[in-house]
Amino acid sequence: MPKPNPLHPAYIIFGSDRVKVRRAVARLRARVVSESGSDLNVTVIDVGGADAEQRAAARRKEASEETLAALATPSFALGTRLVLVTNGHRWTANERRPLVAYLRDPMPDTVLAFEGETFGKEDALVKALGGIKKGNECVLCFNLPKRYQMVGWVQRTAVREHGISLGAAEARHLLSLVGEQPERLEREIEKLAAFCRGGPV
């Protein structure tokens, strides 16, 4: 089995396909835990949800301070450590500046990962990690396809994630019953896979 590529100092994982974003974050987290042998090396900091504006601004400031403090604090366990920032897209451009400065000289054996819904091409964090482009392992964008592409998305998800073959008519029928929310579609495809046991849908 080929050895995986070394982890980069930082990642941005984002997009409207929340299922794939969560999976990518979970894979990164599992790899750090596997390599370090402890989940003590994982620090999760949430920038906060879209609650009242005043509270949200206070939480964003707290999260920025917590992130910088976590990056500057040595780990309790040996090996690579992960500082995972969820809802990172909620920081304003000014609030991201200290983290952009950190990326110029990151801590060794530390991985900083930002999870979020949207990061623009001109975002300072995105630019600091090489931009949104094919082949850039540091900026991972997982967006849902356009409406006319959803049938193909359902078919690919069924094969790739659950090992079942779904025809175009069946995929359209599933979309008409369930809707286009990826989490619900994923659950229903999983149920189909359990019911069909590898047979045709």
N, C-alpha and C positions, 0 to 999 in steps of 0.2 A: 504494500500500500504506500503510495507516494506521501512524503512528508508535507504537511500544509505549509503554505507561505508564512513567513514571520508576520506577526500582527503589526499593524501600523500604529503610530502614536495617537491617531485620532480618526474618528469616523463620523459621518452624518448619514443617518438612515431615516428616510422620510417618504411620504407619498400618500395618495388617497386610497391605495389598496392596503388597508390596515392589517389584513390577515398576513400579507407578505412582510410588512414592516415588523409586525410582532415576531414572526418566525425568524427574520434576520437578526433581530435584537436577541432573541432566545438562543440562537446559534452562537453569537458572539459571547454571550454570558456563559453558556455551557463550556465553550472552549477555554475561557479564562479560568473557570472553576476546575476544569479537567487538568490544565497545565500547572496551576498553582496548588491544586489539591485541597482547596478550601474556598468556601463562599464568603469567608471573612475578607477576601480580597475584592469583593464587589460592593461598591457604594452607589446607591440609587438616590438621585435628587430630582424632585418634581418641581418644575417651574410654576406649575399651578394651572388650574382650569380657567374657563372664561366666566369667573364669578364677578362680583361687584368690582367696578373699575379701581376704586381706591385700594381695596384689599388685594386685587390682582397685582397692582403696581408694587405694593409692599412685599408680596410673595416673590415677585420676580427679583427684587433687590436681595431678599434673603437667599434665594436660590443661587444667585450669582456669587454671593459671599461664601455660601456653603461649598459651592463647586471649587472656588479658588482655594479655600481652606483644605478641602479633601485632596486636591492636587499637591498641595505643599506638605501634607502630613505623610510621614512614612507609613508603610503598611505594617500590620501586626504579624502577617504571615509572609513567608518567602514566595518568590515568583511574581509573575505579572499580576498587576491589579487593574481593575476596571472602575472608572468613574462614569456612571451612566446617567445622563441628564434626559429626563422625559419631558415632553411638551416644550422642547427647546425653541420651537418656532415662535413662542410667545414673547421672547426677549426682544426688546427694541434694539435698533442699531447701536445706540449709545451703551446699552447694557451688555452688548456682545464684545465691545472693544477690549476689555481686559482679557477675555478668552482668546481673541485674535492675537493679542500680544503674547499670551502664554504659548500659543502654537508655534511661535518663532523659535522657542527654546523649550520644548516639552521635557517633562521629567522622564528619565529612563525607566524602563519596566513598568510604565503606566500607560493605559489606554483610556483616552477620553472619547466617549461616544455621545452624540446628540441624537435623540429621537424626536420626530415631530411630524406635522402634517404637511407643511409647505416651507420650502426654502427656495428663494429666487436665485436666478443665475448671477445676479449682481450682489448677492449677500456676501458680506465680508468673510464670514466663516467658510462659506462654500468656496470662495476664491482662494482662501488660505490653504484649502485642502485640494486645490487643483481643478476645481470647477466641475460642473455637471457634464460629463462626457463619457462616451463608451470606453470601457477599459479602465476607468478610474475606480479602483477598489475602495477608495476612501469616502467617496460620495455615492451612496446607493439610493436611487430613486425608484420607487415602486408605485406607479400610478395605475388606476383602473383604466381599461380601454374605453373607447368611445362606445355609445349605445349600439351602433351597428356592428361592433366587434365583440359584443358580450357573448354571443353564441359560441364563437371560437374560444373565448376565455373559459367558459364553462367546460367545453370539451377538453381543453388542454389541462385544466385543473383536475378534472376527473381522472384522466390518464396518468398525469405526473404525480399527483398527491395520493390517489386512491386506487390506481391500477385497474380502473374500469373504463370500458369504451362506451361513449355516449354519442348517438347520432345527432345530426343537426336538428331534426324534428323533435327529438326528445329533449335536447338542450333548450329549444325555444319554448316547449311546453313547461319545463321546469322554471324558466324565467317568468312565464306568464302566471304561474302559481305562486312563486316565492318573491319575485321582485329582483332588483339588481343590487341589493346590499350584500357585499362580499361575505360578511360573517354568516348571514342566514343561508346564502347559497352554499357556503362551505359545509355547514352543518347538514343540509339536505343531501348534498353529494355524499357525505360520509354515511348517512343513513342508507342511501341507495347502494353504496358499496357493501355495507353490512348485509343488506337484504339479498343482493344478487350474488354474493360470494364469488366474485370473479367472473360470473356469467354475463351475458349481454343484458343491457338495460332495455 
